[in-house]
Amino acid sequence: MGGKFIVFAVLLLGLISSAFSQERVIRLVTLEYPPYEFQGTQDARGIAVDIVREAFDRIDQPFSIQFLPWGRAIREVKNARVDGIFTIYKTPERETFMSYSNEVLVQQSIGFFALKDHQIYFDGRIASLSPYRIGIVRKVSYGEEIDLALAKGVLENIVTTDTGINSFKLLLADRVDVVISNQLGGLEILKQLGLEDKIHQVPSYAYDIPSYIAFGKEPYLEGIKQRLDMAIRAMKEDGSYQKIIADYLQHYRSVQPARNTPVESEQGVN
């Protein structure tokens, strides 16, 4: 009896959510971070944007995307001024006010970048980077391993910026020694700034992190999240998810680091 009631409740929630959503545009926020999400000439584009757009189209749900600095984007969700956010990593603190999708939106990898003519000693342990000035983006999570090292002060010489581009500009200006970045995001920035001959990825490190779409904990959003999960799962099963990613990855084949670990584990991103 209890199991049947739960199934009925979920179905009812979905029906209510579907009926409600016909009258509402779901407001999403994200960070300007190519190739995952960026403002094109006419509308939002990117790996994650294209996946989100396809999933929302499949459930016939209107939505909008607003680009904001990451810290502000998170606050907008926390204060219920918008409905959802992507691509976002899971952290215990964020889970107190966000409800994450069950399906991974994009699997991302974190890497280190440095000037080619600046020798960086890295032995595989995060602590070996402690002598260096480290550039990171404010309010961005870099996965449990690095976040813990930052929280415990293992990495002390931290320089924060509002965007990944600004972090790489500090690297070029010799104001930081190492930039921690999403790998594809870092490669895109190098292309944008024309720095591929000056900056390279420090080898022997890759930390894969799943990123998600997450919503505020208002009850009506739970049904939308469940329907999106079903749509994203179907996209993975019919191959359309993989095609979106493959189309973007062609842009980076010639500049990916030569190593055994794949840049994007689900292809082989926030």
Residue, then its C-alpha position, 0 to 999 in steps of 0.5 A: m500500500g505504501g509503495k503504491f501511494i508513493v508512486f501515485a504521489v510522484l505521478l500526481l506531483g508530475l501532473i501538477s508540475s506539468a500543468f503549472s509549468q505551462e503558465r511559467v517560464i523556468r528561470l535558469v542562471t549560469l556562468e559565462y564559461p565556454p565551451y559549456e555555456f556562453q552567450g552567442t550572437q543571438d542566444a546562449r550556446g555551449i555543450a551544457v546549454d545545448i543539452v539543457r535546451e534539448a531536455f527542456d524541449r522534450i518536456d515542452q517546458p519554457f525556460s530562460i537563461q541568464f548569465l551571472p558571476w558565479g557567486r551571484a548566480i548561486r545566491e539567486v538560487k539560494n534566495a529563490r529569485v531564480d528557479g535553477i542553475f547549471t552546470i554546478y558541482k555538488t557540495p554539502e553546503r549547496e545541497t542544503f538549499m538546492s535539489y540536484s538532478n539525478e542524471v549528470l548533466v556534464q562530466q567535467s575534469i579539473g586540471f592545472f595550467a602554467l606558463k611553458d617557460h616556468q617549471i612547476y614541480f608537481d608530484g601528484r599530491i596537491a600539497s606539492l603546489s603549496p609553494y606556488r601562487i594559485g589562481i582560482v575563480r571566486k565561489v567555484s568548487y574544484g571538487e572535494e580534493i582541491d576544495l578540502a586542500l583550500a579549506k585546510g590551508v594546504l594551498e595558502n597563496i591563493v589569488t581569486t578572480d571573478t572569471g577564468i579569463n582573469s585568472f589566466k591573464l594574471l598567469l600571463a602577467d606573472r601574478v600567479d604561478v598556477v591556474i586551477s581550471n576546468q580543463l575544456g574551459g581552460l583550453e577554450i580560454l587559451k584559444q580565445l586569448g591566443l596563448e596556446d604557445k605560452i601556457h600549457q597544462v601541467p601533466s599528471y593531474a586530472y580530477d573528474i567531477p560530475s556537474y548537474i542542473a540543480f533547482g531551488k527546493e520549492p515543491y513545484l520544481e521537484g516535478i520539473k526536475q524529475r521530468l528533466d531527469m527522464a529526458i536527459r536519460a533518454m538523450k543518453e540512451d538514444g545517442s543525442y547527448q553524446k552527439i552534442i558533446a562530440d560536436y564540440l570536442q572536435h574543436y579541441r582535439s589538437v590541443q588536448p594534453a598528451r596523457n592517458t587519462p581522458v579529458e572528459s570521461e563521459q566523452g571518451v565538463n562545472 
